Amino acid sequence: MKKIPLLLCFCVLSFRGVCQQFDLGIIAGPNVSTFIPPAGQEPGGVIKYSALAGFHAGVIFQVAVGSIYIQPGMVYETIGGKLNAYDDDFGGGPFSLTSSLQYLQVPLNILYHTKSGKFFFGGGPYVAFGISGNVNHNTTSGSATYKFVFSGSNNPEFGLNLVGGVHVPGNFIFTAGASFAEQNKVYNISIGRMFW
């Protein structure tokens, strides 16, 4: 069993020796997300959608090909949103539903670095796997919390990332980005550090 970690270390170091522009880093930061209303339930009228604050943290890898960086990663994130119904068209009077979901996102971003190497921008596809979640149902008569059940129609989730940022001395990176999927959209800012 001890040979497996040694073999993995050897493979990583060998890969880095072949590709001198290989980087490994961590990122974390806050995000704000909201659900995209289904067709026929656009914001306005008796139904309104609002955003929910969350956070993300994970590991990213970078492989440089000239000024283009291929950046896969693995990021844990919490996203969600809130739905408010303001009259009794649905029965039972006004109510709200607040969903808080946890995902493991696997992005594959393609980034362009400027000649100075300080600034970068780009994006790419991602797949996100639902881990767990809760839905809080509030009415005039009380509230209840239910476990969110991921189904085959919403798990895994596929979407698109857009990202831009700056690389500063000390090997730190600051980024701002957005993620768009069929059922939600997320805006985030991150601070990270590259170690190689």
Secondary structure as UniProt FT lines:
FT   HELIX           3..18
FT   TURN            20..21
FT   STRAND          22..35
FT   TURN            39..40
FT   TURN            45..46
FT   STRAND          47..50
FT   STRAND          52..65
FT   TURN            66..67
FT   STRAND          68..85
FT   HELIX           88..90
FT   STRAND          95..113
FT   TURN            115..116
FT   STRAND          119..139
FT   TURN            140..141
FT   STRAND          142..147
FT   TURN            152..154
FT   STRAND          157..168
FT   TURN            169..171
FT   STRAND          172..181
FT   STRAND          184..194
//
